[in-house]
Amino acid sequence: ALEIGPGLTVEAHVDPASGRILRSTGNGPGPGVPLQFVTVYSDFRDVGGVLFAFREGNWANGSTTGETLLEKVELVAAPSEATFRP
């Protein structure tokens, strides 16, 4: 776990056998009640020698907030300067 601000922590839950981060949890003070955000990572695939989770499930205070499903990951050797401009 890492405290990234006053009362705000992020914790990575790592599988000791594979070294994969299977879940991350963020906890912090909220307006009235504490907040907890959870992401569960799954469907790991190797893309060009880099491991990616192609599925993420997301929750806030126990309620589902969404799911992220990747169809494709493409590694770019040298992105152009314009790649990260708004």
N, C-alpha and C positions, 0 to 999 in steps of 0.2 A: 504494500500500500504506500501511496505517496500523497502527502498533503500539498495541494497545489495552491491553496489560499486559506484564509482564516475559516476553519471549520469545513473546508471542502477537500474531500479525499477521493482518489481514484485507486482502485485495487484491481490487479490482474490475477486471474486464477489460472495457473499454468499446470498442464498435465506433466507430471514428472517423467513419465516414460518417453514422451515425444518432444517435450519442450514447447508445445503449441499453447498459445493463449486460447482457452476455450470459452472464457467468460470475462467480462470486465464489469466493474461496479463503481458507480460514482455516488457519493453521499455528501449531502450538504444541508445547511439550514434553509428552510423555506419560509414563506410568509405565513406563519402559524403552525405548520407541521414540517418535519424534516422531509427532504426529498431524497429519493433513491432512484437512480437510473441504472438499468442492467442491459447488457448486450451479450447474447450467446452466439458464438461463432461455430459454424459447421460446414460440411461439404468442402473440405480442404482439397485443393488441386494445385499441382505444380505447373507453373507457367514460366518457361525459360529458366528453370532452376530456382525460382522464387515461389514460396508457398502462399497461396491466397485462400481466404475463407469466401466461398461463393454464396454463402447464406448467413445472414445475421438476423436474429430475432431481437426485438427491442421492447423494453418495458419501463414504465415510470410508476413508482409506488404500487407495483403489483398489477397495473393495467397495461395491456398490450398497446404499444404506440405505433408499431409498424414492423415490417419485415423487408429486408433488402435482399434481393436475389440478383446475382451477377450472371449474365449470359456469356460474357466474354471479357477477358483481361488481355490487354496488349501492352507489351513493354516497348518503350521508345528509347532507343540508344542515346540520342541527343536531342531533347526537345528544343524547339526554337524559342527565342526570347519572348515571343508573343503568346506562347502557350499559357502562361500564368498571369496574363494581364486581364483585368476585369472587362 
